[in-house]
Amino acid sequence: MNFAQSTWRLPGALLATTLLAMLLASCGGGSGGASPASIPATTPAPTPAPTNCSVRIDADASIEAGKTAGATALACSGTLADVTWTQVSGPVVNLLAARSQTVAFEPGVAGTVRLRADVRLADGSAASATADIAVSAAPAGSYVTLRADHSVRPETNTSVRAWPMLIGGDTVRDIVWTQVSGPIVTMDTANNKLLMFKTPTTTVDTVLRFRAVMTTGSGRQDQDEVSVGVEAQPAKPNYYLFDSTQRVHPYRSAGVYTGALARCVYDIGLYYETSAKNNVCSVGTLPLLQAEAGPGAVPSVAQIMGRVLVSHDFLGANFEQFLLTQDTHGDFRRLLAGVTAIVLGSHVRPSYYTYGTGAIYLDANNLWLTPDQRDVVTEVPDYRLAFADGLNYSAFGRQVKNNDYARRSFPSTDRISRSTEELVLEIGRLLYHELAHASDFFPATQRTLNPALPIYDNVAGRIDSGALASDALTTQYPLQSVEMKALGQVLFQGAVVTEAQKAYTAFDVGGFFGADVASDDYAYSSSREDLAMLFEEFMMSYRHGVQYDIAFTNVYTEGMTAPQVIVGWGQRGRIAEAAIKPRIKLVLARIAPWIDLAAVDSLPAPILMKVGASWDANLVLAPSVGASARPVQPSILRAGSASAPRPGRDDLKLRDRR
């Protein structure tokens, strides 16, 4: 059974049953500097002899300073339950993925780096192994480094980026990728600086190795190799909850529920067929955070962090710092009381909530602060972006404040850092969205549950009777546009585009949308997403002064400049439309009763965009006077003036997405 709240995902095992169709819900390290300290050599535990092998290491034998080195711990048989990497000796390096089967680092100077992997096997036994990686001097001219070596589970989409390090104004003429070893995969190198592929099915730990050869404009050639470990795992059961998972571990090793987290909320073996046939944990085994905090109490940050699973420890550290410094009103802590766990993963995409486990699953792209942290996050795009292919318009969205972008752009080709304060626009708005889903199913007034039952069985009756807040929203203030509802199924659920839909222009879609009462086109994915978008947009405006723009334009393609993206219809701050305000009040009363409903009436007035001007020319908007949300057909679609080449994947909507 698939309970995902942010997207319909229909694995083959689920398609066969009517019950399942009814229950499926929408929704490298851094270098050490010029002269780093060295770790004194110690005597490592001996590596097991091949005839008595428990764990072995596949590692780079040598690497040049400035390039990325990697090492993978592999079980000789069976699987590895836990892995911990430490550095034994050599120039100090940063091991960001120290709890993963594959670790990567970027040495700054020459020397020999010795690593040790201490593992616990699936049978409970312990083992260790070491590896030496010789680091030579940095290349004298332009070179390429591949970031970063990592491990994933079978049938997972993943990526590796090539980073040209160019000297003296040199340029890149070409980068050519080849697979060096491991089961053959289909490589996507349409962007020659980015390799994307899906890992193969395997029953034993294995390593895939790839090579990129860069040729520069001056004729210089350089190459680098990268390893991607593929971790063995059991086959998915019938009626599984997860299409795929990744290796995660509790951020707090001594939390009250540490032992239950992974097996209850992120295990590939979890399944739910019926209330009598499942292996999902009971609420007594892993209750909502509200139960730990106490009835009506607000969970502490410490209690929340005891429910966090991470693929990389920095994700937990960044999340904790965000809660400590940015949750000034306690909204996030109150909302988190309605979940069982928080999973922060480098390969979670899109983010989602599921009432099958009561947990939220958040894309690590919303939590990195430094370039080396960002290196571990997959660049594989949200698969739903392809659903818009064939339509004759594009949907754009952005967060704005004071007539400017509220959020900086973070091009994937740049080594960029960001501050904890900036995470409000990343993880903050995502939390509002996913936690709105959680409180839709388990609002503050309905968090006293039967501990003997799985969490789904505690809400199944209310789902079946249409008693959720999102159901009330649909009943009292329904969406009306037949055209937008059908487009929602195309854009967010993967329905086949009809010939009539292919003919819709941006002006047409603006007419359908502007005359209805949705705040965002994602609302047409499902009633659950309708509620979550209303809550997200209200909270970002009310708490952070951030308004949302939405526009429908001519079809955007890569390489188009700002003046070429023309608005057929657009609006800023749509949640303040008179017809939408009652919908927000209903949502707030149900899922955030601590907020005064009068705040809805104080939202900044919505502003219509200038039809026929470019998306970028619509960044600075004057207040609308007596304007209607219905579009007015321009006599000529013209290109407006543009202050900067803004349009790109950051503005294209699928909301990064949920």
Salt bridges, closest charged atoms under 4 A:
ASP58 OD1 - ARG209 NH2 3.86
ASP60 OD1 - ARG209 NH1 3.11
GLU64 OE1 - LYS67 NZ 3.22
ASP82 OD2 - ARG120 NH2 2.31
GLU106 OE1 - ARG147 NE 2.78
ASP118 OD1 - ARG116 NE 2.90
ASP132 OD1 - ARG114 NE 2.57
ASP222 OD2 - LYS67 NZ 2.70
GLU225 OE1 - ARG209 NH1 3.25
GLU225 OE2 - ARG211 NH2 2.60
GLU231 OE1 - ARG153 NE 2.87
GLU231 OE1 - ARG247 NE 3.27
ASP243 OD2 - ARG9 NE 3.86
GLU273 OE1 - LYS277 NZ 3.25
GLU292 OE1 - ARG307 NH2 3.07
ASP313 OD1 - HIS249 NE2 2.72
GLU320 OE2 - ARG252 NH2 2.55
ASP327 OD2 - ARG333 NE 3.16
ASP331 OD2 - ARG543 NE 2.61
ASP363 OD2 - ARG349 NE 2.68
ASP375 OD2 - ARG147 NE 3.85
ASP375 OD1 - ARG415 NH1 2.69
GLU379 OE2 - ARG161 NE 2.74
ASP382 OD2 - ARG384 NH2 2.66
ASP404 OD1 - ARG646 NH2 3.64
GLU422 OE2 - ARG408 NE 2.83
GLU426 OE2 - ARG407 NE 2.66
GLU426 OE2 - ARG418 NH1 3.83
ASP471 OD1 - ARG528 NH1 2.92
GLU499 OE2 - LYS502 NZ 3.18
ASP520 OD1 - LYS653 NZ 3.33
ASP520 OD2 - ARG655 NH2 2.82
ASP521 OD1 - LYS653 NZ 2.46
GLU529 OE1 - HIS433 NE2 2.80
GLU529 OE1 - HIS437 NE2 3.13
ASP530 OD2 - ARG583 NH2 2.53
GLU536 OE1 - HIS433 ND1 2.97
GLU536 OE2 - ARG655 NH1 3.80
GLU536 OE1 - ARG658 NH2 2.90
ASP549 OD2 - ARG398 NE 2.83
ASP549 OD1 - ARG572 NE 2.67
GLU558 OE2 - ARG649 NH1 3.70
ASP601 OD2 - LYS585 NZ 3.06
ASP616 OD1 - ARG646 NE 3.94
ASP650 OD2 - ARG407 NH1 3.58
ASP656 OD2 - ARG429 NH2 2.81
ASP656 OD1 - ARG657 NH1 3.97
